[in-house]
Structures are given as C-alpha cells and as structure tokens.
Amino acid sequence: MVTSKGSPALRWGLAVVLVVVVGALAWGAFGGGRAPEQAQQPTAAQQQDDEVTTMLKSLQRRQPDDPFAMGRTDAPVVMIMYEDYRCPFCSKFTSDVKPELIERYVDTGVLRLEWRDFPIFGEESVAVAKAARAAARQGLFWEFHNAAYARGNGGDKPSFPEETIQELAREVGVPDIAKFNADRDDPAIVQEIQTDAFEGQSLGVSSTPSFIINTQPVLGAQPLDQFIAVIEAERAKA
C-alpha cells in the first residue's frame, strides 16, 4: 500500500475514533446495553458520540468541481469509498451496486460519492491509480475508473501492466496521450494517492472496498439493499 508519515496528532485522533466506533458497533451487534457507569453518565456518552460524528463527517471533502466525486456538494448523505482497482469485490460493487445508487440517490440530490485511492495489491494497483488521476486531468476520471473496473468483472484480480494502461487510455478517449503519460509521474499525483491511503490507514481500513456513509461504516461489496438501508437511515437524520 502507498504510505505516508502524516501528522502524529491526526493519526492518534483518527485511531481513537476507530476504537470508539468499532467498540460501539461490536457492543450493539451482540445485543449489549450500556455498562452501569456509562448509564450514569449520559451527558459524557452523548458528548463522545457527538465528537465521533464530527470527526467522521470532517472527512467529507465536499469540494466543488472535484473530479473524484459525484453528486451535489450539499447532498445530505456522503459515501466515501476506499477502493483498489485490482480488487474484484470493488469491481463487483462498481458493476452491480453503484449504478443503482447513482440512479436512485446521486441523480436525485440525496447522495454524494467521494472516491479515495486505497491501493493494497502492489505496484500495479499504484500504477493504475496514477493513470486514473492522470485521466482526471483531462476530464475522464470516471470513464477511466469504470473501464479499469470492467477488467475485473470475471471475479479475478485483474492485472494492469503498461500495455493495459495504454489500452484503457485509448479506450476511454484520452485526447492527449503524451500529457497523460507525463502526468502519471507527477509527484503531486503520488502525493494525492498517499493522502487518500493515509486517511484510510488512520481509520483502520484494512480491506477493500470499505465505505463510510456519513458516520456509518459498511465493509465489503454488500448487497444493494444494505446500502439503501444505511443511506435511508442517514437521510432521515439529516
């Protein structure tokens, strides 16, 4: 995976958030209630919940004209997606679930999708992530993104050698191939990938795909109904 030293304070803060969130989910999943000492301190518990909510929502970038996002900047629900182009489960999500979410929620202004690079399957994962960002500089991120994931629809982990990356660029109609190839080696693109990867690592993400829907984690290429349930619940809170 791409790594980055980052800020120790940020790493510690997000690690604390992860512990709190995972602990709360595990306790709830097994039918637990609050411990007696927690029940006696509802104000402190609520404050902790509010801090977790604020921290996780601060991950939402909501940048206008962000080439790596889709949907209204003021959408009530934001889904952050940590993915690797070589991940077959990410490919399954892209082909089977994402189009439905776009039609139901992105196109109607309810949901915003925000992409994060999380390359965990070696050098080829990083290479295709760099290529997708180079395509984004020519307005073709999602086209390249979808074409790359189409290579994994058979359920196997796809390979992205140099010739495949060039094929994908031609397939999606990248107009300036020379610029595309030069941009792939731009240190700024490498830094952007590292920033995304560090964000995921700091949260404890260890597999792809992983999602945060407002403040709710969803792990893996879950069925459409599960995404709908979480999105509707977060929509109702907004």
TORKOL-4160 file (C-alpha; in steps of 0.2 Angstrom, whole numbers, padded with zeros to 4 digits, m for minus):
238
<pt num="1" X="0000" Y="0000" Z="0000"/>
<pt num="2" X="0005" Y="0018" Z="m0003"/>
<pt num="3" X="0010" Y="0025" Z="0014"/>
<pt num="4" X="0013" Y="0042" Z="0021"/>
<pt num="5" X="0021" Y="0048" Z="0038"/>
<pt num="6" X="0007" Y="0061" Z="0041"/>
<pt num="7" X="0003" Y="0070" Z="0057"/>
<pt num="8" X="0005" Y="0060" Z="0073"/>
<pt num="9" X="m0009" Y="0070" Z="0080"/>
<pt num="10" X="m0021" Y="0066" Z="0066"/>
<pt num="11" X="m0016" Y="0048" Z="0066"/>
<pt num="12" X="m0019" Y="0047" Z="0085"/>
<pt num="13" X="m0036" Y="0056" Z="0084"/>
<pt num="14" X="m0042" Y="0045" Z="0070"/>
<pt num="15" X="m0036" Y="0030" Z="0079"/>
<pt num="16" X="m0046" Y="0035" Z="0094"/>
<pt num="17" X="m0062" Y="0037" Z="0083"/>
<pt num="18" X="m0059" Y="0020" Z="0076"/>
<pt num="19" X="m0058" Y="0012" Z="0093"/>
<pt num="20" X="m0074" Y="0021" Z="0099"/>
<pt num="21" X="m0084" Y="0017" Z="0083"/>
<pt num="22" X="m0079" Y="m0001" Z="0082"/>
<pt num="23" X="m0082" Y="m0004" Z="0101"/>
<pt num="24" X="m0099" Y="0004" Z="0099"/>
<pt num="25" X="m0103" Y="m0007" Z="0084"/>
<pt num="26" X="m0097" Y="m0023" Z="0092"/>
<pt num="27" X="m0107" Y="m0019" Z="0108"/>
<pt num="28" X="m0123" Y="m0016" Z="0099"/>
<pt num="29" X="m0121" Y="m0030" Z="0087"/>
<pt num="30" X="m0120" Y="m0043" Z="0102"/>
<pt num="31" X="m0136" Y="m0035" Z="0110"/>
<pt num="32" X="m0127" Y="m0026" Z="0124"/>
<pt num="33" X="m0133" Y="m0011" Z="0133"/>
<pt num="34" X="m0123" Y="0002" Z="0142"/>
<pt num="35" X="m0112" Y="m0003" Z="0157"/>
<pt num="36" X="m0119" Y="0004" Z="0174"/>
<pt num="37" X="m0106" Y="0018" Z="0175"/>
<pt num="38" X="m0110" Y="0023" Z="0157"/>
<pt num="39" X="m0128" Y="0023" Z="0160"/>
<pt num="40" X="m0125" Y="0035" Z="0175"/>
<pt num="41" X="m0116" Y="0047" Z="0163"/>
<pt num="42" X="m0127" Y="0050" Z="0148"/>
<pt num="43" X="m0120" Y="0068" Z="0145"/>
<pt num="44" X="m0102" Y="0061" Z="0143"/>
<pt num="45" X="m0108" Y="0047" Z="0132"/>
<pt num="46" X="m0118" Y="0059" Z="0121"/>
<pt num="47" X="m0103" Y="0071" Z="0120"/>
<pt num="48" X="m0092" Y="0056" Z="0115"/>
<pt num="49" X="m0105" Y="0052" Z="0101"/>
<pt num="50" X="m0105" Y="0070" Z="0095"/>
<pt num="51" X="m0086" Y="0070" Z="0094"/>
<pt num="52" X="m0086" Y="0054" Z="0084"/>
<pt num="53" X="m0099" Y="0061" Z="0072"/>
<pt num="54" X="m0090" Y="0077" Z="0070"/>
<pt num="55" X="m0073" Y="0068" Z="0066"/>
<pt num="56" X="m0080" Y="0056" Z="0053"/>
<pt num="57" X="m0090" Y="0070" Z="0045"/>
<pt num="58" X="m0074" Y="0080" Z="0044"/>
<pt num="59" X="m0068" Y="0068" Z="0031"/>
<pt num="60" X="m0081" Y="0073" Z="0019"/>
<pt num="61" X="m0072" Y="0085" Z="0007"/>
<pt num="62" X="m0087" Y="0092" Z="m0002"/>
<pt num="63" X="m0076" Y="0102" Z="m0014"/>
<pt num="64" X="m0085" Y="0110" Z="m0029"/>
<pt num="65" X="m0079" Y="0103" Z="m0046"/>
<pt num="66" X="m0070" Y="0088" Z="m0038"/>
<pt num="67" X="m0066" Y="0076" Z="m0052"/>
<pt num="68" X="m0066" Y="0062" Z="m0040"/>
<pt num="69" X="m0083" Y="0065" Z="m0033"/>
<pt num="70" X="m0101" Y="0063" Z="m0040"/>
<pt num="71" X="m0116" Y="0072" Z="m0034"/>
<pt num="72" X="m0121" Y="0088" Z="m0026"/>
<pt num="73" X="m0109" Y="0096" Z="m0013"/>
<pt num="74" X="m0124" Y="0099" Z="m0002"/>
<pt num="75" X="m0131" Y="0082" Z="m0003"/>
<pt num="76" X="m0137" Y="0076" Z="0014"/>
<pt num="77" X="m0128" Y="0059" Z="0013"/>
<pt num="78" X="m0110" Y="0057" Z="0008"/>
<pt num="79" X="m0102" Y="0040" Z="0004"/>
<pt num="80" X="m0083" Y="0039" Z="0005"/>
<pt num="81" X="m0076" Y="0024" Z="m0005"/>
<pt num="82" X="m0059" Y="0017" Z="m0001"/>
<pt num="83" X="m0055" Y="0006" Z="m0016"/>
<pt num="84" X="m0042" Y="m0003" Z="m0026"/>
<pt num="85" X="m0043" Y="m0005" Z="m0045"/>
<pt num="86" X="m0037" Y="m0023" Z="m0044"/>
<pt num="87" X="m0050" Y="m0028" Z="m0030"/>
<pt num="88" X="m0063" Y="m0040" Z="m0038"/>
<pt num="89" X="m0075" Y="m0035" Z="m0025"/>
<pt num="90" X="m0073" Y="m0017" Z="m0029"/>
<pt num="91" X="m0077" Y="m0022" Z="m0047"/>
<pt num="92" X="m0092" Y="m0031" Z="m0042"/>
<pt num="93" X="m0098" Y="m0015" Z="m0032"/>
<pt num="94" X="m0095" Y="m0004" Z="m0047"/>
<pt num="95" X="m0104" Y="m0015" Z="m0059"/>
<pt num="96" X="m0119" Y="m0021" Z="m0048"/>
<pt num="97" X="m0122" Y="m0008" Z="m0035"/>
<pt num="98" X="m0115" Y="0009" Z="m0039"/>
<pt num="99" X="m0126" Y="0012" Z="m0055"/>
<pt num="100" X="m0142" Y="0009" Z="m0044"/>
<pt num="101" X="m0136" Y="0021" Z="m0031"/>
<pt num="102" X="m0132" Y="0034" Z="m0044"/>
<pt num="103" X="m0149" Y="0032" Z="m0052"/>
<pt num="104" X="m0159" Y="0032" Z="m0035"/>
<pt num="105" X="m0149" Y="0044" Z="m0025"/>
<pt num="106" X="m0135" Y="0054" Z="m0034"/>
<pt num="107" X="m0146" Y="0059" Z="m0048"/>
<pt num="108" X="m0159" Y="0065" Z="m0036"/>
<pt num="109" X="m0148" Y="0075" Z="m0025"/>
<pt num="110" X="m0148" Y="0064" Z="m0010"/>
<pt num="111" X="m0131" Y="0056" Z="m0011"/>
<pt num="112" X="m0113" Y="0062" Z="m0015"/>
<pt num="113" X="m0100" Y="0049" Z="m0019"/>
<pt num="114" X="m0082" Y="0053" Z="m0014"/>
<pt num="115" X="m0068" Y="0042" Z="m0021"/>
<pt num="116" X="m0052" Y="0038" Z="m0011"/>
<pt num="117" X="m0037" Y="0028" Z="m0018"/>
<pt num="118" X="m0033" Y="0013" Z="m0007"/>
<pt num="119" X="m0020" Y="0003" Z="m0017"/>
<pt num="120" X="m0016" Y="m0013" Z="m0007"/>
<pt num="121" X="m0012" Y="m0025" Z="m0021"/>
<pt num="122" X="0005" Y="m0020" Z="m0025"/>
<pt num="123" X="0014" Y="m0009" Z="m0038"/>
<pt num="124" X="0001" Y="m0012" Z="m0052"/>
<pt num="125" X="m0013" Y="m0005" Z="m0040"/>
<pt num="126" X="m0002" Y="0011" Z="m0038"/>
<pt num="127" X="0001" Y="0012" Z="m0057"/>
<pt num="128" X="m0017" Y="0011" Z="m0062"/>
<pt num="129" X="m0022" Y="0023" Z="m0048"/>
<pt num="130" X="m0009" Y="0036" Z="m0055"/>
<pt num="131" X="m0016" Y="0033" Z="m0073"/>
<pt num="132" X="m0034" Y="0036" Z="m0067"/>
<pt num="133" X="m0029" Y="0053" Z="m0059"/>
<pt num="134" X="m0019" Y="0057" Z="m0075"/>
<pt num="135" X="m0035" Y="0054" Z="m0085"/>
<pt num="136" X="m0045" Y="0065" Z="m0072"/>
<pt num="137" X="m0034" Y="0080" Z="m0078"/>
<pt num="138" X="m0042" Y="0078" Z="m0095"/>
<pt num="139" X="m0059" Y="0076" Z="m0088"/>
<pt num="140" X="m0061" Y="0057" Z="m0089"/>
<pt num="141" X="m0059" Y="0051" Z="m0072"/>
<pt num="142" X="m0075" Y="0041" Z="m0070"/>
<pt num="143" X="m0073" Y="0034" Z="m0088"/>
<pt num="144" X="m0056" Y="0028" Z="m0084"/>
<pt num="145" X="m0062" Y="0022" Z="m0067"/>
<pt num="146" X="m0076" Y="0012" Z="m0074"/>
<pt num="147" X="m0066" Y="0004" Z="m0089"/>
<pt num="148" X="m0052" Y="m0001" Z="m0076"/>
<pt num="149" X="m0065" Y="m0010" Z="m0065"/>
<pt num="150" X="m0073" Y="m0018" Z="m0081"/>
<pt num="151" X="m0057" Y="m0028" Z="m0082"/>
<pt num="152" X="m0061" Y="m0037" Z="m0065"/>
<pt num="153" X="m0079" Y="m0042" Z="m0068"/>
<pt num="154" X="m0075" Y="m0060" Z="m0070"/>
<pt num="155" X="m0071" Y="m0061" Z="m0052"/>
<pt num="156" X="m0052" Y="m0062" Z="m0054"/>
<pt num="157" X="m0040" Y="m0050" Z="m0048"/>
<pt num="158" X="m0035" Y="m0040" Z="m0064"/>
<pt num="159" X="m0018" Y="m0036" Z="m0070"/>
<pt num="160" X="m0013" Y="m0018" Z="m0076"/>
<pt num="161" X="0004" Y="m0019" Z="m0085"/>
<pt num="162" X="0009" Y="m0004" Z="m0095"/>
<pt num="163" X="0001" Y="m0010" Z="m0111"/>
<pt num="164" X="m0016" Y="m0012" Z="m0102"/>
<pt num="165" X="m0015" Y="0006" Z="m0095"/>
<pt num="166" X="m0012" Y="0012" Z="m0113"/>
<pt num="167" X="m0026" Y="0002" Z="m0119"/>
<pt num="168" X="m0038" Y="0009" Z="m0106"/>
<pt num="169" X="m0032" Y="0027" Z="m0110"/>
<pt num="170" X="m0036" Y="0024" Z="m0129"/>
<pt num="171" X="m0052" Y="0015" Z="m0124"/>
<pt num="172" X="m0060" Y="0030" Z="m0115"/>
<pt num="173" X="m0053" Y="0043" Z="m0127"/>
<pt num="174" X="m0040" Y="0052" Z="m0118"/>
<pt num="175" X="m0036" Y="0066" Z="m0130"/>
<pt num="176" X="m0018" Y="0069" Z="m0126"/>
<pt num="177" X="m0009" Y="0053" Z="m0123"/>
<pt num="178" X="0008" Y="0062" Z="m0121"/>
<pt num="179" X="0001" Y="0073" Z="m0107"/>
<pt num="180" X="m0007" Y="0058" Z="m0099"/>
<pt num="181" X="0009" Y="0048" Z="m0098"/>
<pt num="182" X="0019" Y="0063" Z="m0091"/>
<pt num="183" X="0005" Y="0067" Z="m0078"/>
<pt num="184" X="0006" Y="0049" Z="m0072"/>
<pt num="185" X="0024" Y="0053" Z="m0065"/>
<pt num="186" X="0019" Y="0070" Z="m0057"/>
<pt num="187" X="0024" Y="0070" Z="m0039"/>
<pt num="188" X="0008" Y="0079" Z="m0035"/>
<pt num="189" X="m0002" Y="0064" Z="m0041"/>
<pt num="190" X="0008" Y="0052" Z="m0030"/>
<pt num="191" X="0005" Y="0064" Z="m0015"/>
<pt num="192" X="m0014" Y="0063" Z="m0018"/>
<pt num="193" X="m0014" Y="0044" Z="m0018"/>
<pt num="194" X="m0003" Y="0044" Z="m0002"/>
<pt num="195" X="m0015" Y="0056" Z="0006"/>
<pt num="196" X="m0030" Y="0045" Z="0002"/>
<pt num="197" X="m0021" Y="0030" Z="0008"/>
<pt num="198" X="m0015" Y="0038" Z="0024"/>
<pt num="199" X="m0033" Y="0043" Z="0028"/>
<pt num="200" X="m0039" Y="0025" Z="0026"/>
<pt num="201" X="m0025" Y="0018" Z="0036"/>
<pt num="202" X="m0028" Y="0030" Z="0050"/>
<pt num="203" X="m0046" Y="0025" Z="0051"/>
<pt num="204" X="m0041" Y="0006" Z="0052"/>
<pt num="205" X="m0046" Y="0002" Z="0034"/>
<pt num="206" X="m0038" Y="m0015" Z="0030"/>
<pt num="207" X="m0048" Y="m0021" Z="0015"/>
<pt num="208" X="m0057" Y="m0015" Z="0000"/>
<pt num="209" X="m0070" Y="m0010" Z="m0003"/>
<pt num="210" X="m0073" Y="0000" Z="0013"/>
<pt num="211" X="m0086" Y="0014" Z="0014"/>
<pt num="212" X="m0091" Y="0027" Z="0026"/>
<pt num="213" X="m0109" Y="0033" Z="0024"/>
<pt num="214" X="m0110" Y="0049" Z="0034"/>
<pt num="215" X="m0104" Y="0041" Z="0050"/>
<pt num="216" X="m0109" Y="0023" Z="0047"/>
<pt num="217" X="m0095" Y="0010" Z="0041"/>
<pt num="218" X="m0100" Y="m0003" Z="0028"/>
<pt num="219" X="m0087" Y="m0016" Z="0024"/>
<pt num="220" X="m0086" Y="m0026" Z="0008"/>
<pt num="221" X="m0097" Y="m0027" Z="m0008"/>
<pt num="222" X="m0113" Y="m0029" Z="0002"/>
<pt num="223" X="m0130" Y="m0031" Z="m0007"/>
<pt num="224" X="m0139" Y="m0016" Z="m0014"/>
<pt num="225" X="m0152" Y="m0017" Z="0000"/>
<pt num="226" X="m0139" Y="m0014" Z="0014"/>
<pt num="227" X="m0133" Y="0002" Z="0006"/>
<pt num="228" X="m0151" Y="0008" Z="0003"/>
<pt num="229" X="m0155" Y="0004" Z="0022"/>
<pt num="230" X="m0140" Y="0014" Z="0028"/>
<pt num="231" X="m0142" Y="0029" Z="0016"/>
<pt num="232" X="m0161" Y="0030" Z="0020"/>
<pt num="233" X="m0156" Y="0030" Z="0039"/>
<pt num="234" X="m0143" Y="0044" Z="0037"/>
<pt num="235" X="m0155" Y="0053" Z="0025"/>
<pt num="236" X="m0168" Y="0053" Z="0039"/>
<pt num="237" X="m0156" Y="0060" Z="0052"/>
<pt num="238" X="m0151" Y="0075" Z="0040"/>
